[in-house]
Amino acid sequence: MEVGGYLLPDDLWYHKEHFWVRMEGDVATVGVTDFFQKLAGEISYLELPSEGDEYSQDNVVGTVETGKWVGKIYSPLSGTITEVNSEVVDEPALANRDPYGSGWLFKLKASDLSELENLFKGEAALKWMEEEIRKKAK
Amino acid sequence: MYLFNLDRMPDLLSMVIFHELAREGVEALVIVSPEKPLISIGYFQDAHQEVDLDYIKSSGLPLFRREVGGGTTYLDENQIFYQVIYSRKNKRFPQTIRQAYEVLSEPPCRAHERFGIKVRFREVNDLVTEDGRKIGGEGGADIGECMVFVGSMLMDFDYQTMSRVAKIPDEKWRDKVYKSLEENLTTMRRELGELPNRKEVQEILIAEFQKVLGPLEKAELTPDFLRRARELERQMQKPEFLFGKRKGEVDSLKIKSGLNLIFGQHKARGGLIRTIQEVEGPSLGGTIQDLSISGDFTLIPRKSLREGLERSIIGTRREKYELFPRIAQFMESKDKEMPGVNTEDIIMALGLKD
């Protein structure tokens, strides 16, 4: 679906800091939302976690530079990093061009699927995004 | 929110203070200048690639890697730095990067105006004069639980040292870096014809920030805080942090927002080819305004380098598909010889890989 000009695919879960999660079994693919990349502007650098690193939900796992601002990348779920997208590290603008596709950031094996309840999906995601647009994209 | 008007502080410490305040969650406006010059690199920069480390060592210039983005900067006492630190949870202040730049750039713009210099904020993060020259750069970071917005008022600027500090692949381009900086970056001194009074700049800047941030409570750094800041300085000077980044092969130097010098090099069968490109707009897809090619390859006659190859590229968008036919046309011309170099080599030397 599209909310206020921002793509918000229905089948994904969303973390409050604007990271999306696609679940395949217990493996979560993580990327930035369309809202994130549009508001942040051109992503110039990414620092991502390493395979094997373990994180808890909401932990800072990396950094991202957009417009000379260094922001944080959060882990939407607890788990172990299983794969990092080296292409997006080499070419961070991929996360701008294709945030839900080739611009994905990393995959992690989730250790507690009940944490998905702390993310937004479907109708809840729609309401959350509308509120975010009202607060941040004026 | 606190106000720390620190005037001048020791070089590295002057830039460490805001990092420590943010780590401790202290909401504050910091106004500070370094007592002595230093070189500051952005969080994602590779010091080995960006900075002429031999030069700064021999000149006694300390190197600092900030947790804020952006490029290499030369800092000295003629620049007054402002740093705004606030909790991400504090809804009184901007919640997004874009909002932060827009709202918090207003005070320095108005401060310039009070000195008679018309300055506006230009996305993404530059303060520019009416004629489009940069007079201040800004940046920011999420540090600890805080958002940190930083920038500087350039009372004066040492173009010579800045152009000397940048690491460039070919020394003969040093003058190009200097000229590009001088043409595109201005200062209060240049605009006013004289150096403004430091205290006056500080006071006006603070007054303008108060209009946006609300009342500020004057505060001083305690000995305990300074001890913690010194410890953080020690951590940030460790080689694993200072030299902790590694980048790709092509290097660049940002002159101002939307104008970059891009350096490229490629070893062709016929020799090493080096390029420096002045690119307006995005690095990929922007326009190559100027170009210089050098190296140890053979090209006969030599004048066809400027008159043929470089001219065929200048004015073109920096995209492989746009450049390829132009370069190919030059390479196929019969009135020159360039053994061991083909069109693809030139594309590679321009830093455009497949």
Contacts between the chains, C-beta under 8 A, distances in Angstrom:
chain1	res1	chain2	res2	distance
A	39	B	96	5.6
A	39	B	97	7.2
A	39	B	98	5.8
A	40	B	97	6.1
A	40	B	98	7.8
A	41	B	97	8.0
A	41	B	98	7.4
A	41	B	123	7.8
A	41	B	124	5.8
A	42	B	124	7.9
A	42	B	282	7.3
A	44	B	44	7.3
A	44	B	69	7.5
A	45	B	44	3.9
A	45	B	69	7.6
A	47	B	44	7.3
A	63	B	43	7.1
A	63	B	44	8.0
A	65	B	42	7.6
A	65	B	43	6.8
A	65	B	44	5.2
A	65	B	69	4.2
A	66	B	69	7.9
A	66	B	97	6.6
A	67	B	69	7.5
A	67	B	97	6.4
A	67	B	101	7.2
A	67	B	123	7.8
A	67	B	124	3.6
A	67	B	125	5.4
A	68	B	42	7.2
A	68	B	68	7.0
A	68	B	69	4.0
A	68	B	70	4.0
A	68	B	124	7.0
A	68	B	125	4.8
A	68	B	137	7.5
A	68	B	138	6.9
A	68	B	139	3.8
A	68	B	140	6.9
A	69	B	68	7.7
A	69	B	69	5.6
A	69	B	97	4.5
A	69	B	100	7.7
A	69	B	125	7.8
A	69	B	139	6.5
A	69	B	140	4.2
A	69	B	141	6.4
A	70	B	43	4.8
A	70	B	44	7.4
A	70	B	67	6.1
A	70	B	68	6.0
A	70	B	69	4.7
A	70	B	140	7.4
A	70	B	141	4.1
A	70	B	142	7.0
A	71	B	97	7.0
A	71	B	141	7.4
A	71	B	142	5.0
A	72	B	142	5.0
A	90	B	248	7.1
A	93	B	284	7.7
A	135	B	95	6.5
A	136	B	95	5.7
A	136	B	96	4.7
A	136	B	99	7.1
A	137	B	96	7.9
